[in-house]
Amino acid sequence: MSKIVKTILYTEGDIPEKAKQQVTEAAEKTIDYSDIPEMTGNEFQETLAEIKRRTKKVLFSLRLKPETIEGWKALAGNGYTTVM
């Protein structure tokens, strides 16, 4: 099954009020953990092993114009490759 993800990046002054309000409301909500059982040590180790197995990275190369890279650096600073 394919999934299409749409992401909108805003500069600091361009964030719509509705988006700001949604983020503020989400941040103020408390998370109810009462229905989540505690993990045993064995379950925790199995989960860590599964996460490690799933998070293997694949080398990916991309050629971009210098102007594009400078735009990403201006937008995200030192962590621009993570944002990309």
C-alpha positions in Angstrom: 0.0 0.0 0.0 1.4 3.4 -1.0 1.1 6.5 1.2 1.3 10.1 0.0 2.7 12.5 2.6 2.3 16.2 2.1 4.6 18.5 4.1 4.5 22.2 4.1 7.5 24.1 5.3 7.0 27.7 6.5 9.5 30.3 7.3 9.1 31.7 10.8 7.0 34.7 9.9 4.7 32.8 7.4 3.1 30.3 9.9 -0.6 30.7 9.7 -2.4 31.4 13.0 -4.5 28.2 12.6 -1.3 26.1 12.4 0.1 27.9 15.5 -3.1 27.2 17.4 -3.1 23.5 16.5 0.5 23.1 17.7 -0.3 24.9 20.9 -3.4 22.8 21.6 -1.5 19.6 20.9 1.4 20.6 23.2 -1.0 21.3 26.1 -2.8 17.9 25.9 -1.6 15.3 28.5 -1.0 11.8 27.3 -2.8 9.0 29.2 -0.4 6.1 29.6 -2.8 4.1 32.0 -3.8 1.6 29.3 -0.3 0.7 28.3 1.2 -2.3 30.2 4.8 -2.2 31.4 7.3 -4.1 29.3 9.3 -6.9 30.8 13.1 -6.9 30.4 12.8 -9.5 27.7 10.1 -7.6 25.7 12.3 -4.5 25.9 15.3 -6.3 24.6 13.3 -7.8 21.7 11.9 -4.4 20.9 15.4 -2.9 20.8 16.6 -5.6 18.5 13.6 -5.1 16.2 14.2 -1.3 16.0 17.9 -1.9 15.2 16.9 -4.4 12.5 14.4 -1.9 10.9 16.6 1.2 11.1 19.4 0.0 8.8 20.3 2.9 6.6 20.6 2.9 2.8 23.2 5.0 1.0 21.4 7.6 -1.2 23.1 10.1 -3.4 21.5 13.2 -4.8 23.0 15.9 -7.0 21.6 19.4 -6.5 22.4 22.9 -7.7 24.5 25.0 -5.2 21.6 27.4 -4.9 19.3 24.6 -3.7 21.8 23.6 -1.0 22.2 27.2 0.1 18.5 27.5 0.4 18.2 24.4 2.6 21.1 25.7 4.7 19.4 29.0 5.1 16.1 27.3 6.0 17.4 24.7 8.5 21.0 25.6 9.4 23.5 22.9 10.3 20.8 20.2 10.3 19.7 20.9 6.8 20.4 17.3 5.6 18.1 15.9 8.2 15.3 18.3 7.1 15.8 17.3 3.5 
